[in-house]
Amino acid sequence: MSSGTLFGLAGAALVGIGLFGMLVRTEPLLRILCFNLLGGGVFLVFGAVARRGAGAGFGGDPVPQAIILTGLVVAFAATALAVALVLRLASAEDKR
């Protein structure tokens, strides 16, 4: 089994675990964590697909790498915003 296949399978497993957690968990912070896990799996699958194309004899394409890097930065910013909103909602409920 090649490394591209292993990365693809690991990414698919992360997507499955993240999706299961999103459906089962009710706590907001755990749902954010599961959503990040799902996103990381998608990035890993996308990277595995790009690597597999480069391994088939085609030239390496930097566009998928740039998209993954941009997606990671956006996911980090969205996670920080989501955690801040959950903490603000929790503190507002405590004041009531």
C-alpha positions as CSV (number, residue, x, y, z in Angstrom):
1,M,0.0,0.0,0.0
2,S,1.4,3.4,-1.0
3,S,1.7,6.4,1.3
4,G,-1.0,8.3,-0.7
5,T,-3.5,5.5,-0.1
6,L,-2.7,5.4,3.7
7,F,-3.1,9.2,3.9
8,G,-6.4,8.9,2.0
9,L,-7.7,6.2,4.3
10,A,-6.6,8.1,7.4
11,G,-8.4,11.2,6.1
12,A,-11.5,9.2,5.4
13,A,-11.4,7.8,9.0
14,L,-11.0,11.4,10.4
15,V,-14.0,12.5,8.3
16,G,-16.1,9.6,9.6
17,I,-15.1,10.2,13.3
18,G,-15.8,13.9,12.9
19,L,-19.2,13.4,11.3
20,F,-20.2,10.8,13.9
21,G,-19.2,13.3,16.7
22,M,-21.1,16.1,15.0
23,L,-24.3,13.9,15.0
24,V,-23.9,12.5,18.5
25,R,-22.5,15.2,20.7
26,T,-24.6,18.0,22.1
27,E,-22.0,20.0,23.9
28,P,-20.9,23.1,21.9
29,L,-17.1,22.8,22.5
30,L,-17.1,19.1,21.6
31,R,-19.1,19.9,18.4
32,I,-16.5,22.5,17.5
33,L,-13.7,19.9,18.1
34,C,-15.5,17.3,15.9
35,F,-16.0,19.9,13.2
36,N,-12.3,20.6,13.2
37,L,-11.6,16.9,13.1
38,L,-13.9,16.6,10.0
39,G,-12.1,19.5,8.4
40,G,-8.7,18.1,9.0
41,G,-9.8,14.8,7.4
42,V,-11.0,16.7,4.3
43,F,-7.7,18.5,4.1
44,L,-5.8,15.2,4.4
45,V,-7.9,13.5,1.7
46,F,-7.4,16.5,-0.6
47,G,-3.7,16.4,0.0
48,A,-3.6,12.6,-0.7
49,V,-5.5,13.1,-4.0
50,A,-3.1,15.8,-5.1
51,R,-0.1,13.6,-4.1
52,R,-1.5,10.7,-6.0
53,G,-1.7,12.8,-9.1
54,A,1.9,13.9,-8.8
55,G,3.0,10.3,-8.2
56,A,1.4,9.2,-11.4
57,G,4.1,11.0,-13.4
58,F,2.5,14.4,-13.7
59,G,4.3,17.4,-12.5
60,G,3.8,18.5,-8.9
61,D,1.1,21.1,-8.7
62,P,1.4,23.7,-5.9
63,V,-2.2,24.8,-6.1
64,P,-3.6,22.0,-3.8
65,Q,-0.9,22.7,-1.3
66,A,-1.8,26.4,-1.3
67,I,-5.5,25.6,-0.9
68,I,-4.9,23.3,2.0
69,L,-2.7,25.9,3.7
70,T,-5.3,28.6,3.2
71,G,-8.0,26.3,4.5
72,L,-6.0,25.5,7.6
73,V,-5.6,29.2,8.4
74,V,-9.3,29.9,7.8
75,A,-10.3,26.9,9.9
76,F,-8.1,28.2,12.8
77,A,-9.7,31.6,12.6
78,A,-13.2,30.2,12.5
79,T,-12.4,27.9,15.4
80,A,-11.1,30.8,17.5
81,L,-14.3,32.8,16.7
82,A,-16.6,29.8,17.5
83,V,-14.8,29.2,20.9
84,A,-15.1,32.9,21.7
85,L,-18.8,32.9,20.9
86,V,-19.4,29.8,23.0
87,L,-17.6,31.2,25.9
88,R,-19.5,34.5,25.6
89,L,-22.8,32.6,25.5
90,A,-21.8,30.5,28.5
91,S,-20.9,33.6,30.5
92,A,-24.2,35.3,29.5
93,E,-26.1,32.3,30.7
94,D,-24.3,32.4,34.0
95,K,-25.2,36.0,34.6
96,R,-28.9,35.2,34.3
